[in-house]
């Protein structure tokens, strides 16, 4: 388990480098390296040295004892040019660094770590080969939870499959499998054996896929030549030729090749008569398949209307128009009338051609020992149709029999059900709007630069954004979207990253800085080198995270799954019992003959009741109640900068009644600032800070960095200050530093350091130290030539709106607790300032987790809100773990909910959204269950004896179709979600951080 808590830091108790009082509350910017980080992080399965511009190195670092040590190493490494990410694991004594070899190499990084004071060795990664892949497959043809259960069970039974999740709302399956035992193709065959169509979306392997449309190919021989040419390219894993569509599907390693290479090979093969472009429609994209499904239902519904409207008119309208009635009643053969013959002819295509999908679905379902909605529809419409055929044939062969047909029942039933399915898929498509909006962030075109060996621009051309390859140099003009993840090699600008991270303030970018694809360049021209393209990009990873969240089932979904197992068989039994009861009652005169309509006999009346029961029952509404609400809820959360990892997290979050807050980086901004300076001797402040900064600039401790940053504003060049040279520098672990600057001995540290150096701490200095602690500040003493000359007060300021957030949580009946590794004085001071009553201070990481468990044992549903360095155990232990961090540094593995912005108010948004979503799920269940509980008895004729009210089968079918649509529409109302009004009144003020 330790590896899951990568970068987990211990809390320092008078140990570690730097200043007294500088506990983990002043640790550097937190990172969440447990599993892949979206979007900036390192994929755990990558090898030690990734081919291309970006490389990874893992170092063994000996001598680290606490989070301050880890922070020192991390800060030192990050100051090197070309470092993309540095993550330090203090528990396992390791540092993992992602870097660009053009700027820095592994040996330089190792030497830098040793310069900080720790022993570093470059080690080979363990070659953590992927033993489990996650395959995503689209499944067409599922109608209810019975279908999903059938597919899920079939996949789980395959040897090598570790876990399978099938979602009705997204019509997709996520399958965790061992590629050494089973392949994606075998999984797709398994799904197709259950009777559904399977389309591969992603095999989970480290390769990209692309479809190309080839023009100019006249023969199969030409296609085979192209196949051989492409197969010869390095990095191409597979080539599939679709002769009919003139389509070539390629699987490739993006580190080695890319789509532009493929197009170039195709266009230069043979006599250069071939041309290629990316296949229109995006292959098996969710949106395109959804549109195709909508069109299919729409066409089927229109064709059914062409036949059903005349059937309806001849049976229910024209019979009341004297002239037309006479014409329709004319006999053709014996008692067979023209009207019956017309209805038979017109309803047959509806039953067997347009309604074929229901027969197919029912057959496939029954073949695997389960029953779904298609079985009910097929039985109900067949009963009406074949009874009508019997009635018509008997009339044609008998001179006396006068029967009644129900052809309009079967035709209208199928038409209304198709209308309902059309409206349902139309509404379901809107539940995934959040993903579509995220995908729209990627620009359609990009400006590709051609450079010479010296890096001078030779030319530029506009290309399709999907044709960008690794190591391409892309030009980004002001007002344009960044075309790809990468790093700046020329220019400077400000980039608006709010669409990815939620941070409203534009971020300054200059040479060496990383950029995220889909963000907006504001005011300068940038040249960037692409590092992550296609499925590896930050945007693609965030989309995958939201898609995974929408796949994950909420525990409450189990209710629908249990009901679906016996729902259809029970309805068939009820339907048969209804028919038998009414038939026997009519046969033995159990009710007056006046109850029977003139156009029917007792058998036909009983049959109508039986069919109505069969077609009014709807398992679909139950199956859609939870997943559609979860889909919309997670999508709304993503648009608000709150990434909720599926139904389990949503269900737990709505029950939360106690929140445990970490202090540093959660309630506070996580960056120490010098807030006050008291000089005890006559001295110019600028000279004082020059001497202090000259001593502290050699230290990597966060407090030292805060002092140096503050000292910059007294210098002439704030951007590039030059400090006096320090001699005899020494870092006294847990106390401070000392050095000789300009011939004067400078000692900066805590009170115990002064005592150890035999420096007298005056009463005045003591008072200032006590005053600082009372204000939740850390006091640092400065001695020059053996005398205390000044006292610095350093504070980690509260985040804007922290106090108001705690107040709002109290109004929501949520208890707030603060757990921190800091001292009791500072902890109590912070707690009083924000309004938290319960405080646990000087807590180690494992003690935080224990506190969470204690609260759970007391009956609380606990959420833990942390910044991730020393909060991982507590995040995992809590019912809901919420990770706070700017979008590119967010925790993916430990937390259930990721707050992409650093705003505390998103904690309230997450809880409020989960409560609203679960209210919607309850409403859906009440409607879906209530509809069946009330609808089935009414369809069975419970009201008929007292009121004469009878539900015709075609109206029952329309009601069934409407129930599914209403559940989806009820979920869609969540799209109108607004944050609590209190948050709109909350004024969030920015904190200016100097430096």
Phi, psi and omega in degrees: 000338185299326182293338178288340182253050180300139182070024176282124186252147174276169180261139187273127174241092181054034174219166184094171186279152165105213196263150175295150181078348182274069182282196185296352180294341179246031176287158184291179184308126184291154174227158183236079187273005181283101185083179183296143178257134181258126359256001193266346199282188188256128177286126188299331185274000181294153177281172186300316180240110181278136179292149180108203186278337186256132181233164180230138177227141178243129183241143168272124183241113184260135175115353179284138182237343186202180182293331178294322177296313180300319179296322179298313180297314183299314181296317182297317181293319183293339179285345178289149177289146174081013177270123179270322180202141175225127182230128184245127180254100186288333181290319183259006179055050181227154172228132178245126186234128171258127186213166179255114185299341178296336186252327188207157177236171186297324182294320177297319179297317180299316180296323179297319178297319180292328177296331179289338177120015181237153179277126184235138178226131176286127181239157176278141176294154185292002183064053184290076184293143183294116176265344179228130174244157178245116182259132178249127184230131173275135182240120181258137175111355179284139182240335183207180184294337176296322178295314182297321179296320179298312181294317181300315181296319180296319180291318180298332183282348181285130179295128181104347177271123182267329182201141177223130177236128178239125182249127180290319185295321181266347183056044180225158175237137171252118183240120175269118187219160177265112184295344179283339185255319185222151180250166178299322181297322177294323179295320179293322177297320179300316179295316181293332176292335177280354175105012182239157179275133182244132178233122182288128176261313183204129181276349181085355180280159182283064177210158178254161180230147177209146176250133179241139174262125185251126176253153177094359180272125183250337184228160176295330180298320178298319180296322180292325177296317178297319180300314181295321180295318180289321182298333182283346181291138176294138178095348179279123184265329182197146178230123177244129181256128175248096188297318184296319184268358186055042184245138174241123178256126183239140170248133186208163176267115185296342177290337189250331183205182183194176187299327180294325177297319181296314181297320179296318179296315181298316186283344178256001180280143176067225184265023178060030178265354180271149171223154183218151174209166179297134184298127182294148177097351173071025176064233186265037180296144183304316185294319181293319178293324178296317179297320179297318179295319178299316180297321180298312180295322180297314179296317180299318181296316180297316178296323179295325178295324181303322181267326187285322182300314176298322178299314179299316182295317182290334183264333189235347182244305184295338181295343180256005177253111190312307183298313180293323180299318181297318181294320181287335182275355179298137184276140178262303176226123183049242183263005179283121183266165178298319180301316180294320181295318179298315182295322179296313182297317184285327183280339183297313177299325179295318184290316191252339180257302179291325181270012183300326182303326181287323176296315181299313180297320181293318180297312181297322180294311182293329180299332181254019172075020177231170180225134181238191182298327180300326179297316179297316182295314181298316180296314183296313182288324178295320179300314180292316185292310186286331172295320179295321177299316177301315182297317181292315180295323179293321178295325181288337183256358183235135179279352186241334187290128176241102183259174176236133179258159178238033181301325180295331180296310182293318182293315182290326177301309182297320180297314181292324179292320177296322176298316179297317179295322178298312180294326181293312180291330177296315181288321180297328178298329182283343180290338181256025179301327183300318180293318180299320180293321177297317182291333178290346181293333182290129181292149182284328182232164178214154178260110183270130179259143173252125184244152172272185184295332180275356180092008177280143182285124178264329181186170178216150176214151179271129181232164174297134182302335181281352181267001179293136179241162177303141178077001174294146174258122186244138177265130179242114181271162178302136179087354180263157176279145175292126191281340186200157169295141179179200178223153185284129175250346178201143174096170173214150185194181171245135183242130177276111182255016186298328181292340178256309187263341184085352179286121186287328185286129176300145184255132180290136179231135175215182185309130179094343180283147178274151177231157183246132179300139179096349178277168190250121176283132189261305193227358181225164177272135179236143167250122182240151175257123184289131179243326180230120184232162176060231185290347180274347187293158179303316182298316180297323180291321177294319177301316179297323179298314180294320179297319178297321178298321181286341177280328188292129182278141172280146179305328181296341179295338181299330178300311180296321180297319179294316182296321186297335183295325182244003186297305184296312177302321180296318180295319178298318178296317179297321180297313179297318180297321178298311179299315183296318181298311181292324180294313180294322179298321178288321182296320183256023174058044179282350176215157183297147179296338180295342179288336185279123177302152185299328184276004185229168166244182185296325179296316182293323177297315179298320180296320179298318178297317181298316180295319181301318179297319184293322187266346180279333182293134186226103175284342184296316183301321178295317182293332182269349187302313183275307188298325180292321178293320178296319179299312181293318181298314180292325177294317177297318178301316180300322180290340179262005181082019178241107180268110181259125188271060169097182187296323180300314180295319179298315183294320179290321185295328183286345179265354187301128176231008177209129179241129177259120180258134164284159182270298189287128179080352179247295174279329178253169185284347175083012179226116183292144179228142172284120184250345182203146176227128176240116177269131181259354178230158177289117184197146177286132185300323180297316180294320179302311183288332175298316180293316182294314182296324179299325178283318187281338184296340179276353181261146178262003183293142181305323180292323178296319179298321180297319180294316180296317179300318181292323182293335182302327187287349177269350182273170180285320179247099185291329182287315183231073183290151175242118183261153175301154182285137180254136179246159176052040180292138176217136176256119181264110188307126176079002185231313183159208182224162171215151181197167175250120181235126181052036177078005180247139180279122181246126175235125180235123180175202183268181185297321183295329177294319180296319180295317179298329182268010179060039177254128182284129177264116184290162178300320180300317178294321177300316181298318179296321179297316180296320180297319180296316180296322178297336179261018181062037180243157177260127180267130179241128179266143177238122178246132177240121180054045172082004179234136177293117186256332182200162176234128177256136175253121181245134184229150170255100189295152175295149174292150178302134175080005183300316181297316181295323180297316179297320179298316180295320178298321177299319180292338177269009181062038176247123181282138180247134179228142177249127177239126184215157175271000183283172181288162185296324182297309179295318182299314180295322181296315178297316181299318179296323182293322182268346178095024176267132184273317186265127182228135170237119183246169179052040182263133175280166182306316181292331178290328176297315179296320178297320179297320178299317180294324177298316180296321178295321178295335179278359177103003180274148166264114195255134169250138176249127178248117184217170180261356166102342182289304181244021183250357185304315179300319181290324178299321180285321183290329184292158175297323176225121175262126178244121180259128177260135177176154175292140193323320184279355181241031189272151179280136181249320187276310188287325187267152174268330179230132181247122179265103190291334174266166179268010183284128179295334184296342179291340173299316179294317179302316182298314181292316182296318180296319179295322178295317179296320180296318181286331172299319180293321179297318178298316178300319179298317180293319178301316180292313184295315179288316181299322180299313181291320181296322179274320187293318183297313177298321179295317179296330180283352175096023180300324182274349186298315181300321186270326186243346184078007181280128180228136182263107179298150182303323183291328176288322177299319178295320178296321179295321179298314179297321182294330183295319179294315181298320183294324178295315180296318180295324178297319177294321182296337179298340178297338180296341178273012183302134175237142177301157177306141184302328181300328181287332178291331179274353183279117181275113179265111183263142179283147176257122178278121178255117185283148176127000000 
